[in-house]
Amino acid sequence: QSHHINSLNTSTTTRQLHHSTKFHHNGPTLSTTPLAEVARNARYVLTRGLLSTAVRDTIYVVGMLAATPRIQHIISTQHPAVSDNAASVCASAIGGVLAAVPSHPFDVIKTCMQGDVQGEKYRSFLQSGSLLLREGGIARLFRGVGWRTVNITLTVYIANECRIRLSDPIARWV
């Protein structure tokens, strides 16, 4: 699944780079861009940033699906006076930060690699990470982390609430 998402991410990023300044009426569409990119750059398009995507998503999913429910359980059992809603918000905030911050450098590397489809500047995972560190130090790998953390924290909260509210109905249905 990560491979398919990665291919779509790559083609979308490339399309945005090439077509962001003006509207092309007869230009590529969302459905034709992935095929055109694969035909032009088959060697690169399907795997650009795949390792970064896998590592990023692993960290993200652990924060969202493992850490957040566990943190909520700890808050609820050790502090029974805290409401379930407050425990969910606190756990989601902690889980969101745990999901977003450590995964962010991998997201930056992935985005740089996918934006450079030809691999002219960002050739591999390790080379890209090293280059980004040389260009701007550790701060370069964390550029934009605040906005991404807010986004992921809200996503974690929504996912956690869905897990809480849908667990029983799904269990009864299955």
Helices and strands as residue ranges (DSSP letters): H 2-19, H 33-45, H 50-61, I 62-67, H 68-78, H 84-100, H 104-115, H 125-141, H 145-173
